Amino acid sequence: MRGTSMWRSLSKRLKAWLPPPAWQIPVLILAAILIGLSGLVLHLARVTSYFSDEPRTCMNCHVMTPQYATWQRSSHAHVATCNDCHVPHDSFLRHYAFKAQDGMRHAFIFTFRLEPQVIRIKSAGASVVQENCIRCHRPLVEQLPMYQFAATATRPQMPGKKCISCHEETPHGQVNNLASTPMSRVPKLTPAMPRWLSDYTQRSKP
């Protein structure tokens, strides 16, 4: 009896949210259209690719071509991906929270074409890069007198100079703008149009 009464209560609450009978079909069609468009946007934005550590994901935005090309030819190419340097690794929660926050900011900037000619790292990103420099190069860092306390720090905050103060061109070299690497060979962007639709439009042309 108790289960039946709970079901009836839940059913009444659901009915209260439903539109009048005359509006149910139009609302259902509109909801289907919105869900379909949302799914299309997520597909075109390649949202699932951002859960991976694949460096080619950065190529979803063509303005990142110089960064990808210079990394590809650097000493870090075979030992570190973009996420190894640019995302925190001290905790699962902070890792994905930072990734989501940074990704949303990038998506907004690139969607509305607000990116500057010269893309420079922000202070939050520079701090994360510093953490990861120490994380990967800890044995070397521990030998430096001014960084000795890094051995016991979970998230070291370095005083004075940071690693990139001297190693600024590692691993991206001198990237000034999109014209910095005009002859670079990088992965092509995946076409937004599905293959079957592209083939159909090609066959339909006179």
matplotlib code that plots the C-alpha trace (Angstrom):
import matplotlib.pyplot as plt

x = [0.0, 2.8, 4.5, 1.2, 0.6, 4.1, 3.7, 0.4, 2.0, 4.8, 2.4, 0.4, 3.6, 4.6, 1.2, 1.4, 4.5, 2.9, 1.4, -2.3, -3.3, -3.7, 0.0, 1.6, 2.4, 3.9, 5.9, 7.2, 8.2, 9.9, 11.8, 12.9, 14.2, 16.1, 17.6, 18.6, 20.2, 22.0, 23.4, 24.5, 26.4, 28.1, 29.1, 30.4, 32.4, 33.8, 33.0, 34.0, 37.5, 38.3, 38.1, 41.2, 44.9, 45.3, 47.3, 45.3, 42.4, 44.0, 43.7, 40.0, 40.7, 42.9, 44.4, 46.4, 48.3, 51.6, 51.4, 50.8, 53.5, 56.2, 55.4, 55.5, 59.1, 60.2, 62.1, 58.9, 56.9, 57.7, 57.5, 54.7, 51.3, 49.5, 47.7, 50.9, 52.1, 48.9, 46.6, 47.1, 47.8, 47.7, 44.1, 41.3, 38.9, 41.3, 42.5, 39.0, 37.8, 40.7, 40.3, 36.5, 37.1, 39.9, 38.0, 34.9, 36.9, 38.7, 35.4, 33.8, 36.9, 37.3, 33.5, 33.2, 36.6, 38.0, 41.4, 44.4, 47.0, 49.6, 48.2, 50.0, 49.5, 47.5, 48.8, 46.7, 48.0, 51.6, 51.3, 50.1, 53.0, 55.4, 53.9, 54.3, 57.9, 58.7, 56.6, 58.4, 61.9, 61.8, 65.3, 66.9, 64.9, 65.8, 69.4, 68.7, 69.2, 66.2, 63.9, 64.9, 61.6, 59.8, 60.5, 57.9, 55.4, 52.3, 51.6, 54.8, 54.6, 58.1, 59.5, 61.2, 62.0, 60.0, 61.3, 59.9, 61.9, 64.9, 63.3, 60.7, 61.1, 60.5, 58.8, 57.0, 59.9, 59.1, 55.4, 54.2, 51.1, 49.5, 52.2, 54.9, 54.8, 53.6, 55.1, 54.1, 52.4, 49.6, 46.5, 43.6, 40.4, 37.7, 34.9, 31.7, 29.5, 29.0, 30.7, 27.4, 26.0, 29.2, 29.2, 25.5, 26.1, 29.0, 27.0, 24.1, 26.3, 25.8]
y = [0.0, 2.4, 1.8, 2.4, 5.7, 6.8, 6.0, 7.9, 10.9, 10.8, 10.4, 13.5, 15.6, 14.5, 15.4, 18.8, 19.5, 18.3, 20.9, 20.8, 18.0, 20.3, 21.4, 18.1, 17.1, 20.6, 20.7, 17.1, 18.1, 21.3, 19.3, 16.8, 19.6, 21.2, 17.9, 17.1, 20.5, 20.2, 16.8, 18.2, 21.1, 18.7, 16.5, 19.3, 20.6, 17.1, 17.4, 13.8, 14.3, 16.6, 13.8, 12.2, 13.2, 13.1, 16.2, 16.3, 17.5, 20.9, 21.0, 21.2, 25.0, 25.9, 28.8, 26.3, 25.1, 26.8, 25.3, 21.8, 22.0, 23.3, 20.7, 18.0, 18.9, 19.5, 17.4, 16.8, 15.3, 11.7, 12.0, 14.5, 15.4, 18.8, 17.7, 16.5, 20.1, 22.2, 20.4, 19.8, 16.2, 16.4, 15.3, 13.8, 16.6, 19.5, 17.9, 17.8, 21.0, 22.9, 21.2, 22.1, 25.7, 26.2, 24.4, 26.5, 29.7, 28.6, 27.5, 30.9, 32.8, 30.8, 30.6, 34.4, 35.0, 36.9, 35.2, 37.5, 37.4, 36.2, 33.6, 33.8, 31.6, 33.1, 33.2, 30.2, 28.2, 29.2, 28.1, 24.7, 24.4, 25.2, 22.5, 20.0, 21.0, 20.1, 16.9, 15.5, 16.9, 16.5, 14.7, 17.6, 20.3, 18.8, 19.6, 23.3, 25.1, 27.5, 24.7, 22.1, 22.3, 21.0, 17.5, 17.7, 20.1, 18.5, 21.7, 23.7, 27.5, 28.6, 31.9, 34.2, 32.8, 30.1, 27.4, 29.2, 32.3, 30.5, 27.8, 30.0, 28.4, 24.9, 23.3, 25.8, 27.9, 31.4, 31.3, 34.8, 34.2, 31.9, 32.8, 31.4, 27.9, 28.4, 25.1, 22.9, 19.6, 19.1, 16.9, 18.3, 19.3, 16.6, 17.9, 18.8, 17.3, 13.5, 11.4, 10.0, 13.6, 14.8, 12.0, 12.6, 16.3, 15.5, 13.1, 15.6, 18.3, 18.6]
z = [0.0, 0.9, -2.5, -4.3, -2.5, -3.3, -7.0, -7.1, -5.4, -7.9, -10.8, -9.7, -9.5, -13.0, -14.4, -12.8, -14.9, -18.2, -20.6, -21.4, -23.7, -26.7, -26.3, -25.5, -29.1, -30.1, -26.9, -27.6, -31.1, -29.9, -27.1, -29.7, -32.0, -29.1, -28.0, -31.5, -32.0, -28.7, -29.7, -33.0, -31.4, -28.9, -31.8, -33.9, -30.9, -30.4, -26.7, -25.9, -27.3, -24.4, -21.9, -23.5, -23.3, -27.1, -28.2, -31.5, -29.5, -29.3, -33.1, -32.8, -32.9, -35.9, -34.1, -32.0, -35.0, -34.0, -30.5, -31.8, -34.5, -32.2, -29.5, -32.2, -33.0, -29.4, -26.9, -25.0, -27.9, -27.0, -23.3, -22.5, -23.9, -23.6, -20.5, -18.8, -18.7, -18.8, -16.3, -12.6, -11.5, -7.7, -7.5, -9.7, -8.7, -9.4, -12.6, -14.2, -12.6, -14.1, -17.4, -17.5, -16.5, -19.0, -21.7, -21.3, -21.4, -24.6, -26.2, -25.5, -26.8, -29.9, -30.7, -30.6, -32.3, -29.3, -29.4, -29.6, -32.4, -29.9, -27.5, -24.1, -21.1, -18.2, -14.6, -13.5, -16.4, -15.7, -12.1, -13.2, -15.7, -12.9, -10.8, -13.6, -14.3, -10.7, -10.8, -13.8, -13.1, -9.3, -9.0, -10.8, -9.0, -5.6, -6.3, -6.7, -3.3, -3.8, -4.7, -2.1, -0.2, -3.4, -2.3, 0.5, -1.1, -2.7, -4.7, -4.7, -5.1, -6.2, -5.0, -7.4, -10.8, -12.3, -14.6, -17.7, -16.8, -18.2, -20.3, -21.9, -25.4, -24.1, -25.8, -28.1, -29.2, -30.3, -31.3, -32.2, -34.3, -36.8, -39.3, -37.0, -38.6, -42.2, -43.5, -40.6, -41.2, -38.7, -38.6, -40.7, -39.0, -39.2, -41.5, -39.7, -42.4, -42.1, -44.7, -46.1, -46.5, -48.1, -50.6, -51.4, -52.1, -54.3, -56.4, -56.6, -58.2, -62.0]

ax = plt.figure().add_subplot(projection="3d")
ax.plot(x, y, z, "-o")
ax.set_aspect("equal")
plt.show()
